[in-house]
Amino acid sequence: DVFGSKYKNMFINIIKEIGNGGDLRRETTEIDINNELSHLNNGSTGLIYSLPFGEDVNAPLRQSPPNESPTMNKITFRKILKCGVPTMVETETWRELGKEYCRAIAAGLFGKNSNDMIQFENIATEGEGFVKLYNDEVDLLVGSRVTLRADVREKSTQKGFTFSLPYFYTDPKEGGDSPYGDSIALVTREDDPRWSDFVFWIVSATFYAEEKHITKNNSDEMPVVNLFGDAYGSMFENAISIVGGYNEMFENNVNISREKRNQLNNNPFTPQMNPDFLVD
């Protein structure tokens, strides 16, 4: 009932009317049902996959970027990025990886000399993190589970939040609330879509770097992007120069072997459709 009691049966009604995703693929002739990316991932193959940057992302803007970000303006004015980091026991495996994403985002904002421009705020519970984010005490959260509830109406704040691409997937046998394992992502407030976009594409850029064999040492091969304004044209290069590609980040910050959904989905492609939301 996250959308209200009127819509509590929305998923049941949708499936009754048009069937599930497999039914749709079989009945829609425009879709290539043999395309592996369009199939349901069963948890055994990689889901780390960058989204296309699109054409002309490095073209000079003819005018100032529309809808300037109040969050980015505030961060750059104070010259500190405030990252909320969960300290719960169950987050220990991916905690340092989340902090590394804070460093990548800080580099995207401030440039390569940004190590002293990050403030980590310890978060004791999941609910506390959303409250601090909503109250503007932190600029983003790391290490958060992707859930339908938090996306639409989180319990502690009764507000919705925006998730990045997931950057870590838990194994269901190690706990978590989903039979597929949890999907872990960065979180921003919904009231500043430009800031949410910035965070989203920094995460995707780390996947792109691994796909293109770009590391800290050759980060200048990352695309220039002017869509956020001239000040951020080197945001991807700066981020990767600090943290490297996703493979470097995982190796340096995660104390378990990299397997299953945390692998790169690339050459050959494997199923990418992932039921990574929960209602709770």
C-alpha positions in Angstrom: 0.0 0.0 0.0 2.9 2.4 -0.5 0.9 4.3 -3.1 -2.2 4.3 -0.9 -5.0 1.8 -0.3 -6.6 2.6 -3.7 -3.6 0.9 -5.4 -2.8 -1.9 -2.9 -3.6 -4.5 -5.6 -1.8 -2.7 -8.4 0.7 -5.5 -9.1 -2.0 -8.2 -8.9 -4.1 -6.3 -11.4 -1.2 -5.7 -13.8 -0.3 -9.4 -13.9 -3.9 -10.4 -14.3 -4.3 -8.1 -17.3 -1.0 -8.5 -19.2 0.9 -11.4 -17.6 4.5 -11.3 -16.4 7.6 -10.1 -18.1 8.2 -13.4 -19.9 4.6 -13.3 -21.3 5.1 -9.8 -22.6 8.4 -10.7 -24.3 6.8 -13.7 -26.0 3.8 -11.7 -27.2 5.6 -8.5 -28.3 7.1 -9.2 -31.8 9.2 -6.1 -31.7 11.4 -7.5 -28.9 14.1 -10.1 -29.7 13.3 -12.8 -27.1 16.7 -14.3 -27.7 18.5 -11.2 -26.4 20.1 -12.5 -23.2 20.1 -9.0 -21.5 16.2 -9.1 -21.5 16.0 -12.3 -19.6 15.5 -12.8 -15.8 18.8 -13.1 -13.9 18.7 -16.1 -11.6 21.5 -14.8 -9.3 24.3 -16.8 -10.8 25.7 -14.4 -13.4 26.9 -10.8 -13.4 24.8 -7.7 -13.2 27.5 -5.0 -13.2 26.7 -3.2 -16.5 27.2 0.5 -17.5 24.4 2.3 -19.2 25.2 4.2 -22.5 26.4 7.8 -22.1 24.6 8.8 -25.4 25.9 11.0 -28.2 27.5 14.4 -27.9 27.9 14.3 -24.1 31.1 16.3 -24.5 29.6 19.0 -26.8 29.8 22.5 -25.3 26.6 23.7 -23.8 25.0 26.7 -25.6 23.7 28.0 -22.3 24.0 27.3 -18.5 22.7 23.9 -17.5 19.0 24.0 -16.8 17.7 23.3 -13.3 20.9 23.9 -11.4 21.3 21.6 -8.4 20.9 23.3 -5.0 22.6 20.3 -3.4 25.6 20.6 -5.6 25.8 24.4 -5.1 25.6 23.8 -1.3 28.3 21.1 -1.3 30.7 23.1 -3.5 30.2 26.3 -1.4 31.0 24.4 1.9 33.7 22.4 0.1 32.7 19.3 2.0 30.7 16.2 0.8 28.8 14.7 3.7 28.4 10.9 3.2 26.2 8.8 5.5 27.8 5.4 6.1 25.9 2.5 7.8 27.7 0.9 10.7 25.4 -2.0 11.2 27.1 -5.4 11.4 25.3 -6.7 8.3 26.8 -3.9 6.2 30.4 -4.7 7.1 31.1 -6.6 3.8 30.3 -3.6 1.5 30.9 -0.7 3.9 34.3 0.3 2.6 33.1 0.0 -1.0 30.4 2.5 -0.3 33.0 4.9 1.2 35.0 4.5 -1.9 32.0 5.8 -3.9 32.0 8.8 -1.7 35.6 9.5 -2.7 34.7 9.0 -6.4 31.8 11.5 -6.1 34.0 14.0 -4.2 36.6 13.8 -7.0 33.9 14.3 -9.6 32.8 17.5 -7.7 36.1 18.9 -6.5 38.8 17.4 -8.7 41.6 15.0 -8.0 42.8 16.8 -4.8 39.6 16.0 -2.9 40.7 13.5 -0.2 40.2 16.1 2.6 36.8 17.3 1.3 34.7 14.3 2.5 33.0 14.0 5.9 31.8 10.5 6.8 28.7 10.4 9.1 28.2 7.1 10.9 24.6 5.8 10.6 23.4 3.3 13.3 20.2 2.1 11.7 18.6 2.2 8.2 15.8 4.5 9.4 18.3 6.9 11.0 20.1 7.2 7.6 16.9 8.2 5.8 16.0 10.7 8.5 19.4 12.4 8.3 19.2 12.5 4.5 15.7 14.0 4.6 16.8 16.6 7.2 19.8 17.6 5.0 22.3 16.4 7.6 24.0 14.3 4.9 24.2 14.7 1.1 23.8 11.1 0.3 23.7 7.6 1.8 25.9 4.7 0.8 25.2 1.0 1.4 21.4 1.1 1.3 19.1 -1.7 0.2 17.1 -0.9 -2.9 13.4 -1.3 -1.9 10.1 -0.2 -3.3 9.2 1.1 0.1 12.1 3.5 0.4 11.7 4.6 -3.3 8.1 5.6 -2.8 7.4 6.2 0.9 10.1 5.2 3.4 8.8 4.3 6.9 10.8 6.7 9.1 10.2 9.8 7.0 7.1 8.9 4.9 9.0 10.4 2.0 10.4 8.8 -1.2 14.1 8.7 -2.1 16.2 8.1 -5.3 18.6 5.2 -5.8 21.6 4.9 -8.0 22.5 1.8 -9.9 23.2 -1.0 -7.5 26.9 -1.4 -6.9 26.9 -4.5 -4.8 24.6 -7.6 -4.5 24.4 -9.8 -1.4 24.2 -13.5 -1.6 20.8 -14.8 -0.2 22.5 -17.5 1.8 24.4 -14.8 3.7 21.1 -13.2 4.9 19.1 -10.3 3.6 15.4 -9.9 3.0 15.1 -11.0 -0.6 15.2 -14.6 -2.0 17.5 -13.1 -4.6 19.7 -11.3 -2.1 19.7 -7.6 -1.5 20.8 -4.9 -4.1 23.0 -2.2 -2.5 23.0 1.4 -3.8 23.6 5.0 -3.1 20.6 7.1 -2.1 19.8 10.8 -2.6 16.7 12.9 -1.9 14.0 13.1 -4.5 13.9 16.9 -4.5 17.1 17.4 -6.5 17.1 15.3 -9.6 20.3 16.9 -11.0 22.2 15.8 -8.0 20.7 12.3 -8.1 21.8 12.2 -11.8 25.3 13.2 -10.9 25.6 10.4 -8.3 23.9 7.9 -10.7 26.3 8.5 -13.5 29.4 8.4 -11.3 28.4 4.9 -10.3 27.8 3.9 -13.9 31.2 5.4 -14.9 33.0 3.0 -12.6 31.4 0.1 -14.4 32.2 1.7 -17.8 35.9 2.0 -16.7 36.1 -1.7 -16.0 34.4 -2.6 -19.3 36.9 -0.5 -21.2 39.9 -1.6 -19.2 40.4 1.9 -17.8 42.2 2.1 -14.5 43.6 4.8 -12.2 46.7 4.9 -14.4 44.9 5.7 -17.6 41.9 7.6 -16.3 42.4 10.3 -18.9 40.7 7.9 -21.4 37.3 8.4 -19.6 34.8 10.5 -21.7 34.6 14.2 -21.2 31.0 15.2 -20.3 29.7 18.7 -20.2 26.0 18.0 -19.5 26.5 19.2 -15.9 28.3 22.3 -16.9 31.9 23.1 -17.9 33.1 22.9 -14.3 32.4 19.1 -14.3 33.7 18.2 -17.7 36.3 15.9 -16.2 34.1 14.4 -13.6 34.6 10.9 -14.8 38.3 11.1 -15.3 38.7 12.7 -11.8 36.6 10.0 -10.2 38.4 7.1 -11.8 41.8 8.6 -11.1 41.0 8.3 -7.4 39.2 5.0 -7.1 39.8 3.2 -10.4 37.3 1.0 -12.2 34.8 -1.1 -10.4 37.2 -4.1 -10.4 39.8 -2.1 -8.6 37.3 -0.8 -6.1 36.0 -4.3 -5.4 39.4 -5.8 -5.0 40.7 -3.1 -2.7 37.6 -2.8 -0.5 35.6 -6.0 -0.3 36.8 -8.9 1.7 35.0 -11.7 -0.1 35.6 -13.2 -3.6 33.9 -11.5 -6.5 31.3 -13.9 -8.0 27.8 -14.3 -9.2 25.8 -11.0 -9.6 28.8 -8.9 -8.6 30.6 -9.9 -11.8 30.8 -7.8 -14.9 28.0 -8.5 -17.4 30.0 -8.3 -20.6 31.2 -10.6 -23.4 29.1 -12.6 -23.5 26.1 -10.8 -22.1 24.0 -12.7 -19.6 20.4 -12.0 -18.2 20.2 -8.5 -16.8 16.6 -8.3 -15.5 16.8 -8.4 -11.7 13.9 -8.2 -9.2 15.9 -6.0 -6.9 13.1 -4.3 -4.9 11.2 -5.2 -1.8 8.0 -3.8 -0.4 9.2 -3.6 3.3 
